[in-house]
Amino acid sequence: MAKIVVDVMLKPEILDPQGVAVSAALPRLGFNFAKSVRQGKRFEIEVDGEPTPAQLAEVEKAAETLLANPVIETFTVRVEK
């Protein structure tokens, strides 16, 4: 069984209010390591065996159609070992 991961993030030019809220909260909680924060989504899709190029293409199409809004978000598809 393999896992295909789709990471979805807002495009850099799109305001990320949740990321801004987390970025503001970190120093209040004593964490001072972050310059900025962007929040995204992660989808894990399990498939039998090693993913084929056809399966990866299908996941890519699903990401374009359902998992991400290509107008405001970018996504990456990768196989996680």
mmCIF file of the N, C-alpha and C atoms, coordinates in Angstrom:
data_MODEL
# 
_entry.id   MODEL 
# 
loop_
_atom_site.group_PDB 
_atom_site.id 
_atom_site.type_symbol 
_atom_site.label_atom_id 
_atom_site.label_alt_id 
_atom_site.label_comp_id 
_atom_site.label_asym_id 
_atom_site.label_entity_id 
_atom_site.label_seq_id 
_atom_site.pdbx_PDB_ins_code 
_atom_site.Cartn_x 
_atom_site.Cartn_y 
_atom_site.Cartn_z 
_atom_site.occupancy 
_atom_site.B_iso_or_equiv 
_atom_site.pdbx_formal_charge 
_atom_site.auth_seq_id 
_atom_site.auth_comp_id 
_atom_site.auth_asym_id 
_atom_site.auth_atom_id 
_atom_site.pdbx_PDB_model_num 
ATOM 1   N N  . MET A 1 1  ? 0.846   -1.174 0.000   1.00 0.00 ? 1  MET A N  1 
ATOM 2   C CA . MET A 1 1  ? 0.000   0.000  0.000   1.00 0.00 ? 1  MET A CA 1 
ATOM 3   C C  . MET A 1 1  ? 0.894   1.240  0.000   1.00 0.00 ? 1  MET A C  1 
ATOM 4   N N  . ALA A 1 2  ? 0.558   2.199  -0.816  1.00 0.00 ? 2  ALA A N  1 
ATOM 5   C CA . ALA A 1 2  ? 1.327   3.442  -0.910  1.00 0.00 ? 2  ALA A CA 1 
ATOM 6   C C  . ALA A 1 2  ? 0.417   4.623  -0.597  1.00 0.00 ? 2  ALA A C  1 
ATOM 7   N N  . LYS A 1 3  ? 1.052   5.728  -0.278  1.00 0.00 ? 3  LYS A N  1 
ATOM 8   C CA . LYS A 1 3  ? 0.305   6.940  0.051   1.00 0.00 ? 3  LYS A CA 1 
ATOM 9   C C  . LYS A 1 3  ? 0.680   8.037  -0.930  1.00 0.00 ? 3  LYS A C  1 
ATOM 10  N N  . ILE A 1 4  ? -0.332  8.628  -1.550  1.00 0.00 ? 4  ILE A N  1 
ATOM 11  C CA . ILE A 1 4  ? -0.149  9.805  -2.400  1.00 0.00 ? 4  ILE A CA 1 
ATOM 12  C C  . ILE A 1 4  ? -0.598  11.002 -1.578  1.00 0.00 ? 4  ILE A C  1 
ATOM 13  N N  . VAL A 1 5  ? 0.252   12.011 -1.512  1.00 0.00 ? 5  VAL A N  1 
ATOM 14  C CA . VAL A 1 5  ? -0.048  13.198 -0.714  1.00 0.00 ? 5  VAL A CA 1 
ATOM 15  C C  . VAL A 1 5  ? -0.257  14.384 -1.641  1.00 0.00 ? 5  VAL A C  1 
ATOM 16  N N  . VAL A 1 6  ? -1.346  15.113 -1.394  1.00 0.00 ? 6  VAL A N  1 
ATOM 17  C CA . VAL A 1 6  ? -1.623  16.354 -2.115  1.00 0.00 ? 6  VAL A CA 1 
ATOM 18  C C  . VAL A 1 6  ? -1.561  17.482 -1.089  1.00 0.00 ? 6  VAL A C  1 
ATOM 19  N N  . ASP A 1 7  ? -0.604  18.381 -1.261  1.00 0.00 ? 7  ASP A N  1 
ATOM 20  C CA . ASP A 1 7  ? -0.480  19.561 -0.404  1.00 0.00 ? 7  ASP A CA 1 
ATOM 21  C C  . ASP A 1 7  ? -1.053  20.758 -1.153  1.00 0.00 ? 7  ASP A C  1 
ATOM 22  N N  . VAL A 1 8  ? -1.977  21.463 -0.511  1.00 0.00 ? 8  VAL A N  1 
ATOM 23  C CA . VAL A 1 8  ? -2.646  22.615 -1.117  1.00 0.00 ? 8  VAL A CA 1 
ATOM 24  C C  . VAL A 1 8  ? -2.318  23.853 -0.287  1.00 0.00 ? 8  VAL A C  1 
ATOM 25  N N  . MET A 1 9  ? -1.881  24.908 -0.968  1.00 0.00 ? 9  MET A N  1 
ATOM 26  C CA . MET A 1 9  ? -1.565  26.166 -0.287  1.00 0.00 ? 9  MET A CA 1 
ATOM 27  C C  . MET A 1 9  ? -2.197  27.331 -1.048  1.00 0.00 ? 9  MET A C  1 
ATOM 28  N N  . LEU A 1 10 ? -2.557  28.372 -0.317  1.00 0.00 ? 10 LEU A N  1 
ATOM 29  C CA . LEU A 1 10 ? -3.000  29.593 -0.983  1.00 0.00 ? 10 LEU A CA 1 
ATOM 30  C C  . LEU A 1 10 ? -1.837  30.170 -1.777  1.00 0.00 ? 10 LEU A C  1 
ATOM 31  N N  . LYS A 1 11 ? -2.147  30.771 -2.917  1.00 0.00 ? 11 LYS A N  1 
ATOM 32  C CA . LYS A 1 11 ? -1.101  31.443 -3.692  1.00 0.00 ? 11 LYS A CA 1 
ATOM 33  C C  . LYS A 1 11 ? -0.520  32.572 -2.842  1.00 0.00 ? 11 LYS A C  1 
ATOM 34  N N  . PRO A 1 12 ? 0.765   32.899 -3.049  1.00 0.00 ? 12 PRO A N  1 
ATOM 35  C CA . PRO A 1 12 ? 1.418   33.916 -2.208  1.00 0.00 ? 12 PRO A CA 1 
ATOM 36  C C  . PRO A 1 12 ? 0.694   35.268 -2.186  1.00 0.00 ? 12 PRO A C  1 
ATOM 37  N N  . GLU A 1 13 ? 0.049   35.626 -3.278  1.00 0.00 ? 13 GLU A N  1 
ATOM 38  C CA . GLU A 1 13 ? -0.606  36.938 -3.328  1.00 0.00 ? 13 GLU A CA 1 
ATOM 39  C C  . GLU A 1 13 ? -1.984  36.958 -2.655  1.00 0.00 ? 13 GLU A C  1 
ATOM 40  N N  . ILE A 1 14 ? -2.455  35.806 -2.181  1.00 0.00 ? 14 ILE A N  1 
ATOM 41  C CA . ILE A 1 14 ? -3.767  35.714 -1.527  1.00 0.00 ? 14 ILE A CA 1 
ATOM 42  C C  . ILE A 1 14 ? -3.577  35.848 -0.015  1.00 0.00 ? 14 ILE A C  1 
ATOM 43  N N  . LEU A 1 15 ? -4.351  36.728 0.607   1.00 0.00 ? 15 LEU A N  1 
ATOM 44  C CA . LEU A 1 15 ? -4.301  36.932 2.047   1.00 0.00 ? 15 LEU A CA 1 
ATOM 45  C C  . LEU A 1 15 ? -4.678  35.642 2.766   1.00 0.00 ? 15 LEU A C  1 
ATOM 46  N N  . ASP A 1 16 ? -3.935  35.286 3.791   1.00 0.00 ? 16 ASP A N  1 
ATOM 47  C CA . ASP A 1 16 ? -4.163  34.076 4.574   1.00 0.00 ? 16 ASP A CA 1 
ATOM 48  C C  . ASP A 1 16 ? -4.487  34.476 6.010   1.00 0.00 ? 16 ASP A C  1 
ATOM 49  N N  . PRO A 1 17 ? -5.759  34.767 6.322   1.00 0.00 ? 17 PRO A N  1 
ATOM 50  C CA . PRO A 1 17 ? -6.097  35.239 7.657   1.00 0.00 ? 17 PRO A CA 1 
ATOM 51  C C  . PRO A 1 17 ? -5.796  34.224 8.763   1.00 0.00 ? 17 PRO A C  1 
ATOM 52  N N  . GLN A 1 18 ? -5.942  32.943 8.478   1.00 0.00 ? 18 GLN A N  1 
ATOM 53  C CA . GLN A 1 18 ? -5.624  31.936 9.498   1.00 0.00 ? 18 GLN A CA 1 
ATOM 54  C C  . GLN A 1 18 ? -4.122  31.902 9.774   1.00 0.00 ? 18 GLN A C  1 
ATOM 55  N N  . GLY A 1 19 ? -3.327  32.006 8.723   1.00 0.00 ? 19 GLY A N  1 
ATOM 56  C CA . GLY A 1 19 ? -1.884  32.064 8.906   1.00 0.00 ? 19 GLY A CA 1 
ATOM 57  C C  . GLY A 1 19 ? -1.469  33.298 9.690   1.00 0.00 ? 19 GLY A C  1 
ATOM 58  N N  . VAL A 1 20 ? -2.101  34.432 9.409   1.00 0.00 ? 20 VAL A N  1 
ATOM 59  C CA . VAL A 1 20 ? -1.807  35.678 10.136  1.00 0.00 ? 20 VAL A CA 1 
ATOM 60  C C  . VAL A 1 20 ? -2.165  35.521 11.611  1.00 0.00 ? 20 VAL A C  1 
ATOM 61  N N  . ALA A 1 21 ? -3.314  34.885 11.903  1.00 0.00 ? 21 ALA A N  1 
ATOM 62  C CA . ALA A 1 21 ? -3.735  34.683 13.291  1.00 0.00 ? 21 ALA A CA 1 
ATOM 63  C C  . ALA A 1 21 ? -2.746  33.786 14.035  1.00 0.00 ? 21 ALA A C  1 
ATOM 64  N N  . VAL A 1 22 ? -2.297  32.716 13.385  1.00 0.00 ? 22 VAL A N  1 
ATOM 65  C CA . VAL A 1 22 ? -1.315  31.821 14.021  1.00 0.00 ? 22 VAL A CA 1 
ATOM 66  C C  . VAL A 1 22 ? 0.000   32.558 14.231  1.00 0.00 ? 22 VAL A C  1 
ATOM 67  N N  . SER A 1 23 ? 0.417   33.327 13.225  1.00 0.00 ? 23 SER A N  1 
ATOM 68  C CA . SER A 1 23 ? 1.661   34.087 13.324  1.00 0.00 ? 23 SER A CA 1 
ATOM 69  C C  . SER A 1 23 ? 1.618   35.071 14.492  1.00 0.00 ? 23 SER A C  1 
ATOM 70  N N  . ALA A 1 24 ? 0.466   35.698 14.715  1.00 0.00 ? 24 ALA A N  1 
ATOM 71  C CA . ALA A 1 24 ? 0.319   36.649 15.819  1.00 0.00 ? 24 ALA A CA 1 
ATOM 72  C C  . ALA A 1 24 ? 0.259   35.937 17.169  1.00 0.00 ? 24 ALA A C  1 
ATOM 73  N N  . ALA A 1 25 ? -0.304  34.728 17.200  1.00 0.00 ? 25 ALA A N  1 
ATOM 74  C CA . ALA A 1 25 ? -0.461  34.002 18.457  1.00 0.00 ? 25 ALA A CA 1 
ATOM 75  C C  . ALA A 1 25 ? 0.849   33.377 18.940  1.00 0.00 ? 25 ALA A C  1 
ATOM 76  N N  . LEU A 1 26 ? 1.712   32.986 18.036  1.00 0.00 ? 26 LEU A N  1 
ATOM 77  C CA . LEU A 1 26 ? 2.952   32.306 18.435  1.00 0.00 ? 26 LEU A CA 1 
ATOM 78  C C  . LEU A 1 26 ? 3.779   33.108 19.447  1.00 0.00 ? 26 LEU A C  1 
ATOM 79  N N  . PRO A 1 27 ? 4.083   34.389 19.177  1.00 0.00 ? 27 PRO A N  1 
ATOM 80  C CA . PRO A 1 27 ? 4.878   35.145 20.164  1.00 0.00 ? 27 PRO A CA 1 
ATOM 81  C C  . PRO A 1 27 ? 4.166   35.310 21.507  1.00 0.00 ? 27 PRO A C  1 
ATOM 82  N N  . ARG A 1 28 ? 2.845   35.419 21.470  1.00 0.00 ? 28 ARG A N  1 
ATOM 83  C CA . ARG A 1 28 ? 2.097   35.540 22.736  1.00 0.00 ? 28 ARG A CA 1 
ATOM 84  C C  . ARG A 1 28 ? 2.231   34.281 23.580  1.00 0.00 ? 28 ARG A C  1 
ATOM 85  N N  . LEU A 1 29 ? 2.495   33.160 22.915  1.00 0.00 ? 29 LEU A N  1 
ATOM 86  C CA . LEU A 1 29 ? 2.667   31.892 23.626  1.00 0.00 ? 29 LEU A CA 1 
ATOM 87  C C  . LEU A 1 29 ? 4.141   31.565 23.890  1.00 0.00 ? 29 LEU A C  1 
ATOM 88  N N  . GLY A 1 30 ? 5.019   32.518 23.586  1.00 0.00 ? 30 GLY A N  1 
ATOM 89  C CA . GLY A 1 30 ? 6.434   32.348 23.875  1.00 0.00 ? 30 GLY A CA 1 
ATOM 90  C C  . GLY A 1 30 ? 7.249   31.732 22.748  1.00 0.00 ? 30 GLY A C  1 
ATOM 91  N N  . PHE A 1 31 ? 6.659   31.575 21.567  1.00 0.00 ? 31 PHE A N  1 
ATOM 92  C CA . PHE A 1 31 ? 7.382   31.019 20.420  1.00 0.00 ? 31 PHE A CA 1 
ATOM 93  C C  . PHE A 1 31 ? 7.782   32.157 19.494  1.00 0.00 ? 31 PHE A C  1 
ATOM 94  N N  . ASN A 1 32 ? 9.081   32.369 19.342  1.00 0.00 ? 32 ASN A N  1 
ATOM 95  C CA . ASN A 1 32 ? 9.565   33.510 18.575  1.00 0.00 ? 32 ASN A CA 1 
ATOM 96  C C  . ASN A 1 32 ? 10.381  33.111 17.351  1.00 0.00 ? 32 ASN A C  1 
ATOM 97  N N  . PHE A 1 33 ? 10.171  31.933 16.832  1.00 0.00 ? 33 PHE A N  1 
ATOM 98  C CA . PHE A 1 33 ? 10.971  31.427 15.716  1.00 0.00 ? 33 PHE A CA 1 
ATOM 99  C C  . PHE A 1 33 ? 10.416  31.798 14.348  1.00 0.00 ? 33 PHE A C  1 
ATOM 100 N N  . ALA A 1 34 ? 9.151   32.183 14.249  1.00 0.00 ? 34 ALA A N  1 
ATOM 101 C CA . ALA A 1 34 ? 8.502   32.338 12.940  1.00 0.00 ? 34 ALA A CA 1 
ATOM 102 C C  . ALA A 1 34 ? 8.520   33.777 12.450  1.00 0.00 ? 34 ALA A C  1 
ATOM 103 N N  . LYS A 1 35 ? 8.950   33.948 11.215  1.00 0.00 ? 35 LYS A N  1 
ATOM 104 C CA . LYS A 1 35 ? 8.864   35.251 10.561  1.00 0.00 ? 35 LYS A CA 1 
ATOM 105 C C  . LYS A 1 35 ? 7.446   35.471 10.038  1.00 0.00 ? 35 LYS A C  1 
ATOM 106 N N  . SER A 1 36 ? 6.847   34.412 9.465   1.00 0.00 ? 36 SER A N  1 
ATOM 107 C CA . SER A 1 36 ? 5.462   34.452 9.012   1.00 0.00 ? 36 SER A CA 1 
ATOM 108 C C  . SER A 1 36 ? 4.938   33.020 8.944   1.00 0.00 ? 36 SER A C  1 
ATOM 109 N N  . VAL A 1 37 ? 3.618   32.886 8.822   1.00 0.00 ? 37 VAL A N  1 
ATOM 110 C CA . VAL A 1 37 ? 2.972   31.573 8.767   1.00 0.00 ? 37 VAL A CA 1 
ATOM 111 C C  . VAL A 1 37 ? 1.945   31.577 7.650   1.00 0.00 ? 37 VAL A C  1 
ATOM 112 N N  . ARG A 1 38 ? 1.925   30.508 6.877   1.00 0.00 ? 38 ARG A N  1 
ATOM 113 C CA . ARG A 1 38 ? 0.886   30.272 5.870   1.00 0.00 ? 38 ARG A CA 1 
ATOM 114 C C  . ARG A 1 38 ? 0.269   28.920 6.194   1.00 0.00 ? 38 ARG A C  1 
ATOM 115 N N  . GLN A 1 39 ? -1.035  28.848 6.154   1.00 0.00 ? 39 GLN A N  1 
ATOM 116 C CA . GLN A 1 39 ? -1.720  27.599 6.454   1.00 0.00 ? 39 GLN A CA 1 
ATOM 117 C C  . GLN A 1 39 ? -2.196  26.956 5.163   1.00 0.00 ? 39 GLN A C  1 
ATOM 118 N N  . GLY A 1 40 ? -2.188  25.632 5.113   1.00 0.00 ? 40 GLY A N  1 
ATOM 119 C CA . GLY A 1 40 ? -2.650  24.916 3.925   1.00 0.00 ? 40 GLY A CA 1 
ATOM 120 C C  . GLY A 1 40 ? -3.441  23.686 4.303   1.00 0.00 ? 40 GLY A C  1 
ATOM 121 N N  . LYS A 1 41 ? -3.656  22.839 3.301   1.00 0.00 ? 41 LYS A N  1 
ATOM 122 C CA . LYS A 1 41 ? -4.391  21.587 3.495   1.00 0.00 ? 41 LYS A CA 1 
ATOM 123 C C  . LYS A 1 41 ? -3.514  20.443 3.001   1.00 0.00 ? 41 LYS A C  1 
ATOM 124 N N  . ARG A 1 42 ? -3.687  19.290 3.591   1.00 0.00 ? 42 ARG A N  1 
ATOM 125 C CA . ARG A 1 42 ? -2.962  18.084 3.181   1.00 0.00 ? 42 ARG A CA 1 
ATOM 126 C C  . ARG A 1 42 ? -3.976  16.960 3.033   1.00 0.00 ? 42 ARG A C  1 
ATOM 127 N N  . PHE A 1 43 ? -3.937  16.297 1.892   1.00 0.00 ? 43 PHE A N  1 
ATOM 128 C CA . PHE A 1 43 ? -4.786  15.152 1.629   1.00 0.00 ? 43 PHE A CA 1 
ATOM 129 C C  . PHE A 1 43 ? -3.889  13.930 1.472   1.00 0.00 ? 43 PHE A C  1 
ATOM 130 N N  . GLU A 1 44 ? -4.217  12.845 2.168   1.00 0.00 ? 44 GLU A N  1 
ATOM 131 C CA . GLU A 1 44 ? -3.480  11.591 2.047   1.00 0.00 ? 44 GLU A CA 1 
ATOM 132 C C  . GLU A 1 44 ? -4.394  10.565 1.392   1.00 0.00 ? 44 GLU A C  1 
ATOM 133 N N  . ILE A 1 45 ? -3.943  10.019 0.279   1.00 0.00 ? 45 ILE A N  1 
ATOM 134 C CA . ILE A 1 45 ? -4.744  9.077  -0.502  1.00 0.00 ? 45 ILE A CA 1 
ATOM 135 C C  . ILE A 1 45 ? -3.975  7.760  -0.567  1.00 0.00 ? 45 ILE A C  1 
ATOM 136 N N  . GLU A 1 46 ? -4.547  6.706  -0.006  1.00 0.00 ? 46 GLU A N  1 
ATOM 137 C CA . GLU A 1 46 ? -3.887  5.404  -0.034  1.00 0.00 ? 46 GLU A CA 1 
ATOM 138 C C  . GLU A 1 46 ? -4.329  4.625  -1.260  1.00 0.00 ? 46 GLU A C  1 
ATOM 139 N N  . VAL A 1 47 ? -3.371  3.962  -1.899  1.00 0.00 ? 47 VAL A N  1 
ATOM 140 C CA . VAL A 1 47 ? -3.642  3.120  -3.064  1.00 0.00 ? 47 VAL A CA 1 
ATOM 141 C C  . VAL A 1 47 ? -2.938  1.781  -2.868  1.00 0.00 ? 47 VAL A C  1 
ATOM 142 N N  . ASP A 1 48 ? -3.458  0.741  -3.508  1.00 0.00 ? 48 ASP A N  1 
ATOM 143 C CA . ASP A 1 48 ? -2.819  -0.569 -3.455  1.00 0.00 ? 48 ASP A CA 1 
ATOM 144 C C  . ASP A 1 48 ? -1.579  -0.557 -4.329  1.00 0.00 ? 48 ASP A C  1 
ATOM 145 N N  . GLY A 1 49 ? -0.491  -1.115 -3.829  1.00 0.00 ? 49 GLY A N  1 
ATOM 146 C CA . GLY A 1 49 ? 0.741   -1.205 -4.603  1.00 0.00 ? 49 GLY A CA 1 
ATOM 147 C C  . GLY A 1 49 ? 1.377   0.148  -4.831  1.00 0.00 ? 49 GLY A C  1 
ATOM 148 N N  . GLU A 1 50 ? 2.359   0.159  -5.718  1.00 0.00 ? 50 GLU A N  1 
ATOM 149 C CA . GLU A 1 50 ? 3.019   1.408  -6.087  1.00 0.00 ? 50 GLU A CA 1 
ATOM 150 C C  . GLU A 1 50 ? 2.122   2.202  -7.037  1.00 0.00 ? 50 GLU A C  1 
ATOM 151 N N  . PRO A 1 51 ? 1.994   3.514  -6.821  1.00 0.00 ? 51 PRO A N  1 
ATOM 152 C CA . PRO A 1 51 ? 1.150   4.318  -7.709  1.00 0.00 ? 51 PRO A CA 1 
ATOM 153 C C  . PRO A 1 51 ? 1.698   4.310  -9.138  1.00 0.00 ? 51 PRO A C  1 
ATOM 154 N N  . THR A 1 52 ? 0.799   4.167  -10.076 1.00 0.00 ? 52 THR A N  1 
ATOM 155 C CA . THR A 1 52 ? 1.179   4.201  -11.486 1.00 0.00 ? 52 THR A CA 1 
ATOM 156 C C  . THR A 1 52 ? 1.119   5.635  -11.988 1.00 0.00 ? 52 THR A C  1 
ATOM 157 N N  . PRO A 1 53 ? 1.767   5.920  -13.102 1.00 0.00 ? 53 PRO A N  1 
ATOM 158 C CA . PRO A 1 53 ? 1.641   7.259  -13.687 1.00 0.00 ? 53 PRO A CA 1 
ATOM 159 C C  . PRO A 1 53 ? 0.178   7.633  -13.969 1.00 0.00 ? 53 PRO A C  1 
ATOM 160 N N  . ALA A 1 54 ? -0.632  6.649  -14.352 1.00 0.00 ? 54 ALA A N  1 
ATOM 161 C CA . ALA A 1 54 ? -2.049  6.927  -14.613 1.00 0.00 ? 54 ALA A CA 1 
ATOM 162 C C  . ALA A 1 54 ? -2.771  7.326  -13.328 1.00 0.00 ? 54 ALA A C  1 
ATOM 163 N N  . GLN A 1 55 ? -2.461  6.647  -12.212 1.00 0.00 ? 55 GLN A N  1 
ATOM 164 C CA . GLN A 1 55 ? -3.077  7.015  -10.937 1.00 0.00 ? 55 GLN A CA 1 
ATOM 165 C C  . GLN A 1 55 ? -2.647  8.409  -10.502 1.00 0.00 ? 55 GLN A C  1 
ATOM 166 N N  . LEU A 1 56 ? -1.375  8.716  -10.665 1.00 0.00 ? 56 LEU A N  1 
ATOM 167 C CA . LEU A 1 56 ? -0.896  10.051 -10.288 1.00 0.00 ? 56 LEU A CA 1 
ATOM 168 C C  . LEU A 1 56 ? -1.563  11.125 -11.140 1.00 0.00 ? 56 LEU A C  1 
ATOM 169 N N  . ALA A 1 57 ? -1.754  10.844 -12.422 1.00 0.00 ? 57 ALA A N  1 
ATOM 170 C CA . ALA A 1 57 ? -2.448  11.797 -13.297 1.00 0.00 ? 57 ALA A CA 1 
ATOM 171 C C  . ALA A 1 57 ? -3.887  11.972 -12.854 1.00 0.00 ? 57 ALA A C  1 
ATOM 172 N N  . GLU A 1 58 ? -4.512  10.878 -12.405 1.00 0.00 ? 58 GLU A N  1 
ATOM 173 C CA . GLU A 1 58 ? -5.890  10.962 -11.931 1.00 0.00 ? 58 GLU A CA 1 
ATOM 174 C C  . GLU A 1 58 ? -5.981  11.788 -10.646 1.00 0.00 ? 58 GLU A C  1 
ATOM 175 N N  . VAL A 1 59 ? -5.030  11.589 -9.741  1.00 0.00 ? 59 VAL A N  1 
ATOM 176 C CA . VAL A 1 59 ? -5.000  12.374 -8.511  1.00 0.00 ? 59 VAL A CA 1 
ATOM 177 C C  . VAL A 1 59 ? -4.768  13.845 -8.842  1.00 0.00 ? 59 VAL A C  1 
ATOM 178 N N  . GLU A 1 60 ? -3.892  14.118 -9.794  1.00 0.00 ? 60 GLU A N  1 
ATOM 179 C CA . GLU A 1 60 ? -3.650  15.499 -10.222 1.00 0.00 ? 60 GLU A CA 1 
ATOM 180 C C  . GLU A 1 60 ? -4.941  16.143 -10.735 1.00 0.00 ? 60 GLU A C  1 
ATOM 181 N N  . LYS A 1 61 ? -5.694  15.395 -11.517 1.00 0.00 ? 61 LYS A N  1 
ATOM 182 C CA . LYS A 1 61 ? -6.968  15.904 -12.050 1.00 0.00 ? 61 LYS A CA 1 
ATOM 183 C C  . LYS A 1 61 ? -7.962  16.135 -10.910 1.00 0.00 ? 61 LYS A C  1 
ATOM 184 N N  . ALA A 1 62 ? -7.995  15.219 -9.936  1.00 0.00 ? 62 ALA A N  1 
ATOM 185 C CA . ALA A 1 62 ? -8.873  15.393 -8.773  1.00 0.00 ? 62 ALA A CA 1 
ATOM 186 C C  . ALA A 1 62 ? -8.480  16.627 -7.977  1.00 0.00 ? 62 ALA A C  1 
ATOM 187 N N  . ALA A 1 63 ? -7.176  16.878 -7.861  1.00 0.00 ? 63 ALA A N  1 
ATOM 188 C CA . ALA A 1 63 ? -6.712  18.063 -7.141  1.00 0.00 ? 63 ALA A CA 1 
ATOM 189 C C  . ALA A 1 63 ? -7.166  19.331 -7.852  1.00 0.00 ? 63 ALA A C  1 
ATOM 190 N N  . GLU A 1 64 ? -7.058  19.346 -9.182  1.00 0.00 ? 64 GLU A N  1 
ATOM 191 C CA . GLU A 1 64 ? -7.488  20.515 -9.965  1.00 0.00 ? 64 GLU A CA 1 
ATOM 192 C C  . GLU A 1 64 ? -8.993  20.730 -9.877  1.00 0.00 ? 64 GLU A C  1 
ATOM 193 N N  . THR A 1 65 ? -9.753  19.635 -9.768  1.00 0.00 ? 65 THR A N  1 
ATOM 194 C CA . THR A 1 65 ? -11.210 19.695 -9.830  1.00 0.00 ? 65 THR A CA 1 
ATOM 195 C C  . THR A 1 65 ? -11.866 19.854 -8.467  1.00 0.00 ? 65 THR A C  1 
ATOM 196 N N  . LEU A 1 66 ? -11.334 19.159 -7.452  1.00 0.00 ? 66 LEU A N  1 
ATOM 197 C CA . LEU A 1 66 ? -12.025 19.073 -6.174  1.00 0.00 ? 66 LEU A CA 1 
ATOM 198 C C  . LEU A 1 66 ? -11.196 19.530 -4.975  1.00 0.00 ? 66 LEU A C  1 
ATOM 199 N N  . LEU A 1 67 ? -9.957  19.114 -4.919  1.00 0.00 ? 67 LEU A N  1 
ATOM 200 C CA . LEU A 1 67 ? -9.171  19.336 -3.708  1.00 0.00 ? 67 LEU A CA 1 
ATOM 201 C C  . LEU A 1 67 ? -8.633  20.755 -3.575  1.00 0.00 ? 67 LEU A C  1 
ATOM 202 N N  . ALA A 1 68 ? -8.411  21.420 -4.685  1.00 0.00 ? 68 ALA A N  1 
ATOM 203 C CA . ALA A 1 68 ? -7.875  22.786 -4.660  1.00 0.00 ? 68 ALA A CA 1 
ATOM 204 C C  . ALA A 1 68 ? -8.711  23.689 -5.557  1.00 0.00 ? 68 ALA A C  1 
ATOM 205 N N  . ASN A 1 69 ? -8.676  24.964 -5.236  1.00 0.00 ? 69 ASN A N  1 
ATOM 206 C CA . ASN A 1 69 ? -9.286  25.975 -6.102  1.00 0.00 ? 69 ASN A CA 1 
ATOM 207 C C  . ASN A 1 69 ? -8.134  26.634 -6.858  1.00 0.00 ? 69 ASN A C  1 
ATOM 208 N N  . PRO A 1 70 ? -7.911  26.248 -8.129  1.00 0.00 ? 70 PRO A N  1 
ATOM 209 C CA . PRO A 1 70 ? -6.740  26.740 -8.851  1.00 0.00 ? 70 PRO A CA 1 
ATOM 210 C C  . PRO A 1 70 ? -6.696  28.255 -9.044  1.00 0.00 ? 70 PRO A C  1 
ATOM 211 N N  . VAL A 1 71 ? -7.789  28.939 -8.812  1.00 0.00 ? 71 VAL A N  1 
ATOM 212 C CA . VAL A 1 71 ? -7.794  30.395 -8.932  1.00 0.00 ? 71 VAL A CA 1 
ATOM 213 C C  . VAL A 1 71 ? -6.994  31.021 -7.792  1.00 0.00 ? 71 VAL A C  1 
ATOM 214 N N  . ILE A 1 72 ? -7.107  30.453 -6.592  1.00 0.00 ? 72 ILE A N  1 
ATOM 215 C CA . ILE A 1 72 ? -6.445  31.049 -5.434  1.00 0.00 ? 72 ILE A CA 1 
ATOM 216 C C  . ILE A 1 72 ? -5.447  30.124 -4.747  1.00 0.00 ? 72 ILE A C  1 
ATOM 217 N N  . GLU A 1 73 ? -5.370  28.846 -5.182  1.00 0.00 ? 73 GLU A N  1 
ATOM 218 C CA . GLU A 1 73 ? -4.501  27.894 -4.507  1.00 0.00 ? 73 GLU A CA 1 
ATOM 219 C C  . GLU A 1 73 ? -3.568  27.190 -5.491  1.00 0.00 ? 73 GLU A C  1 
ATOM 220 N N  . THR A 1 74 ? -2.440  26.757 -4.969  1.00 0.00 ? 74 THR A N  1 
ATOM 221 C CA . THR A 1 74 ? -1.527  25.891 -5.725  1.00 0.00 ? 74 THR A CA 1 
ATOM 222 C C  . THR A 1 74 ? -1.511  24.542 -5.013  1.00 0.00 ? 74 THR A C  1 
ATOM 223 N N  . PHE A 1 75 ? -1.068  23.511 -5.717  1.00 0.00 ? 75 PHE A N  1 
ATOM 224 C CA . PHE A 1 75 ? -0.994  22.194 -5.086  1.00 0.00 ? 75 PHE A CA 1 
ATOM 225 C C  . PHE A 1 75 ? 0.195   21.422 -5.642  1.00 0.00 ? 75 PHE A C  1 
ATOM 226 N N  . THR A 1 76 ? 0.646   20.469 -4.845  1.00 0.00 ? 76 THR A N  1 
ATOM 227 C CA . THR A 1 76 ? 1.664   19.522 -5.284  1.00 0.00 ? 76 THR A CA 1 
ATOM 228 C C  . THR A 1 76 ? 1.155   18.120 -4.997  1.00 0.00 ? 76 THR A C  1 
ATOM 229 N N  . VAL A 1 77 ? 1.524   17.195 -5.871  1.00 0.00 ? 77 VAL A N  1 
ATOM 230 C CA . VAL A 1 77 ? 1.173   15.783 -5.705  1.00 0.00 ? 77 VAL A CA 1 
ATOM 231 C C  . VAL A 1 77 ? 2.482   15.019 -5.597  1.00 0.00 ? 77 VAL A C  1 
ATOM 232 N N  . ARG A 1 78 ? 2.596   14.174 -4.566  1.00 0.00 ? 78 ARG A N  1 
ATOM 233 C CA . ARG A 1 78 ? 3.818   13.390 -4.404  1.00 0.00 ? 78 ARG A CA 1 
ATOM 234 C C  . ARG A 1 78 ? 3.481   12.064 -3.755  1.00 0.00 ? 78 ARG A C  1 
ATOM 235 N N  . VAL A 1 79 ? 4.359   11.111 -3.927  1.00 0.00 ? 79 VAL A N  1 
ATOM 236 C CA . VAL A 1 79 ? 4.211   9.804  -3.296  1.00 0.00 ? 79 VAL A CA 1 
ATOM 237 C C  . VAL A 1 79 ? 5.062   9.826  -2.038  1.00 0.00 ? 79 VAL A C  1 
ATOM 238 N N  . GLU A 1 80 ? 4.446   9.451  -0.927  1.00 0.00 ? 80 GLU A N  1 
ATOM 239 C CA . GLU A 1 80 ? 5.156   9.402  0.345   1.00 0.00 ? 80 GLU A CA 1 
ATOM 240 C C  . GLU A 1 80 ? 5.558   7.965  0.626   1.00 0.00 ? 80 GLU A C  1 
ATOM 241 N N  . LYS A 1 81 ? 6.809   7.781  0.890   1.00 0.00 ? 81 LYS A N  1 
ATOM 242 C CA . LYS A 1 81 ? 7.342   6.416  1.159   1.00 0.00 ? 81 LYS A CA 1 
ATOM 243 C C  . LYS A 1 81 ? 7.099   6.033  2.584   1.00 0.00 ? 81 LYS A C  1 
# 
